[in-house]
Amino acid sequence: MEQFLKKSCYHSGQYNSEKHFAELDSKMKEKETRKPSNRLFYLLILPNIFVDVVRCAILKASLANGWTRVIVEKPFGCDSESFTELTRCLKLYLTEDQIFKIDHYLVKELVENLSVLHFSNLVFEPLWLRNYIRNVQLIFSEDFGTEGQWGYFNNYGIVRDVMQNHFLQILALFAIETPVSLDVEDVRNEKVTALKSMKPLELEDAIVGQYKGHNKGGRKYLDYTNDSTVLNNSLTPTFAATTLFITNARWDGVHFLMKAGKTLHTKRSEIKVQFKHVPGNSYKRNFRIDLNKATNELVLRVQPDEVIYLKNNNKVPGLGMRLDRSDLNLLFRARYPREIRDAMRDCF
């Protein structure tokens, strides 16, 4: 952290001020000891000011020698029209190879591990299809509300904030066929193929809602529309659930369930794969729970406390034959404490 702080500086300015970006250019030149230098602008800001920042950065803070690139974080507009317009405006100042549109969820450890788990483990690879998988659940829940982010959240809602970017990226990565290679283009092509096989969403397969006021842990949460920063007539969803179907030979009939919401009971993000029943299971009478709850499940908890665990059935010790479910788990902070610290250090 000390090394990171030594290389860091802070400069205050307006997003649309060419004068302030010229000042930023001067400050960066003081830090750029290696020649030629490169510059990467990471725009973790509201989409409606992307273009102002890019204009000022390119006109007043780009490099004649070395490359200048821009990373823009989701959301890229709120529909296809605004996305097209945003792209058009960015290209007034940048070429295509200078623009990197990213979804930060794709670099989360367990999301990166998803394709490794699928393609590098013989125990899972043959099971990764409709013959064995009953459903796939993508779950995102937060135990807090908008927390001062209403200005952003009310324009996008939980669907655009989480489901149409984070979830669709994870779903596509989960559902892909084996790519020709791990090159970016080959992986992307397989993801596009999976998404093209997706059945258009039907209204009856979706539910949306807003959170209501409640008390939790001695703290009072207001209704979404009772928040002083929220319009009383806002229809922005804070919760959404939907079922998607991929109608190809591998996934036809498998339910892909997405659930996302704010002010729920827990804070977690998970990928849950529920397998089918064992045909003619001789032990079905020995379960003390509903047989629907006794299927194997593979769970990847993206956050918090990254973990991969497999729910399996086993015999409870003692006389008689009583079955129970247990977890075989890989807790990342226990297995890879040093690697996690190194990864955090490498970010800086």
Buried (B, 14 or more C-beta within 10 A) or exposed (E): EEEEEEEEEEEEBEBEBBEBBBBBBEEBEEEBEEEEBEBEBEBEBBBEEBBBBBBBBBEBBBBEEEEBBBBBBBBBBBEEEBBEEBBEBBEEBBEEEBBEBEBEBBEBBBBEBBBEBBBEEEEBEEBBBBEBBBBBBBBBBBBEBBEEEBEBBBBBBBBBBBBBBBBBBBBBBBBBBEBEEEEEEBBEBBBEBBBEBBEEEEEEBBEBEBBEBEEEEEEEBBBBBEBEEBEEEBEBBBBBBBBBBBEBEBBEEBBBBBBBBBBBEEEBBBBBBBBBEBEEBEBEEBBEEEEEEBBBBBBBBBBEEBBBBBBEBEEEEEEEEEBBBEEEBBEBEEEBEEEBEEEEEEEE
